[in-house]
Amino acid sequence: EDKVVQSPLSLVVHEGDTVTLNCSYEVTNFRSLLWYKQEKKAPTFLFMLTSSGIEKKSGRLSSILDKKELFSILNITATQTGDSAVYLCAATTDSNYQLIWGAGTKLIIKP
Amino acid sequence: DTGVSQDPRHKITKRGQNVTFRCDPISEHNRLYWYRQTLGQGPEFLTYFQNEAQLEKSRLLSDRFSAERPKGSFSTLEIQRTEQGDSAMYLCASSLQLAGVGGANVLTFGAGSRLTVL
């Protein structure tokens, strides 16, 4: 059965720290990996990763995919309280519609 | 375009009542998804539409759940005879799927409709 596992499930750090969130997957016909940030409401899109080893970057956030070891990481440097959220990853497949979601990592940034 | 809109944002109902949620996707998007999310979990797929056609329904979607997208624009999700286990956030998402391109694309989510069944 296809699955996506995120770790840790929750993480508490202080403002200014750097965090690394993990997403591993076992998915048949894997196509790409998506990262979303979810605060109190809708998940908002962060990154889509299709190729191994190519880092995607947006401000203090960056992400990379390893298709050999079947995982992705999301890095956040110089964390701020506004980074507090649940971070979700999802794998897409060639099935044309299905996304397989992880349970999320709840990140809390303390001032 | 203001993104994906969902209505109502919150609904409290008594067990046994019917509820209906509405989703207005991004206008140029041809795909529309419904997900359910409970605390501490990722979104759980319920169903999706390509234009007006409902192409897939999760096995989790009991007969009490029905979704429509009559003109390929907005969609409704109705839950009949609600149960306490239906309490969750119901998320709608839309995407633009180009012809001939396989695989799911990036989804844009609405703010969700939170259902509480007493």
HADDOCK unambig.tbl for C-alpha pairs under 7 A between the chains (distance, minus, plus):
assign (segid A and resid 31 and name CA) (segid B and resid 103 and name CA) 6.85 0.50 0.50
assign (segid A and resid 41 and name CA) (segid B and resid 111 and name CA) 5.10 0.50 0.50
assign (segid A and resid 41 and name CA) (segid B and resid 112 and name CA) 6.55 0.50 0.50
assign (segid A and resid 42 and name CA) (segid B and resid 109 and name CA) 5.66 0.50 0.50
assign (segid A and resid 42 and name CA) (segid B and resid 110 and name CA) 5.63 0.50 0.50
assign (segid A and resid 42 and name CA) (segid B and resid 111 and name CA) 4.35 0.50 0.50
assign (segid A and resid 42 and name CA) (segid B and resid 112 and name CA) 6.29 0.50 0.50
assign (segid A and resid 43 and name CA) (segid B and resid 109 and name CA) 6.20 0.50 0.50
assign (segid A and resid 44 and name CA) (segid B and resid 109 and name CA) 6.99 0.50 0.50
assign (segid A and resid 88 and name CA) (segid B and resid 42 and name CA) 6.91 0.50 0.50
assign (segid A and resid 92 and name CA) (segid B and resid 103 and name CA) 6.54 0.50 0.50
assign (segid A and resid 92 and name CA) (segid B and resid 104 and name CA) 5.91 0.50 0.50
assign (segid A and resid 93 and name CA) (segid B and resid 103 and name CA) 5.51 0.50 0.50
assign (segid A and resid 93 and name CA) (segid B and resid 104 and name CA) 6.89 0.50 0.50
assign (segid A and resid 94 and name CA) (segid B and resid 102 and name CA) 5.87 0.50 0.50
assign (segid A and resid 94 and name CA) (segid B and resid 103 and name CA) 4.35 0.50 0.50
assign (segid A and resid 95 and name CA) (segid B and resid 103 and name CA) 5.83 0.50 0.50
assign (segid A and resid 96 and name CA) (segid B and resid 102 and name CA) 5.21 0.50 0.50
assign (segid A and resid 96 and name CA) (segid B and resid 103 and name CA) 3.83 0.50 0.50
assign (segid A and resid 96 and name CA) (segid B and resid 104 and name CA) 5.01 0.50 0.50
assign (segid A and resid 97 and name CA) (segid B and resid 103 and name CA) 6.15 0.50 0.50
assign (segid A and resid 97 and name CA) (segid B and resid 104 and name CA) 4.63 0.50 0.50
assign (segid A and resid 98 and name CA) (segid B and resid 104 and name CA) 6.30 0.50 0.50
assign (segid A and resid 99 and name CA) (segid B and resid 104 and name CA) 6.96 0.50 0.50
assign (segid A and resid 101 and name CA) (segid B and resid 42 and name CA) 5.65 0.50 0.50
assign (segid A and resid 101 and name CA) (segid B and resid 43 and name CA) 6.51 0.50 0.50
assign (segid A and resid 102 and name CA) (segid B and resid 42 and name CA) 5.58 0.50 0.50
assign (segid A and resid 103 and name CA) (segid B and resid 40 and name CA) 6.48 0.50 0.50
assign (segid A and resid 103 and name CA) (segid B and resid 41 and name CA) 4.45 0.50 0.50
assign (segid A and resid 103 and name CA) (segid B and resid 42 and name CA) 4.26 0.50 0.50
assign (segid A and resid 104 and name CA) (segid B and resid 41 and name CA) 6.67 0.50 0.50
assign (segid A and resid 104 and name CA) (segid B and resid 42 and name CA) 6.03 0.50 0.50
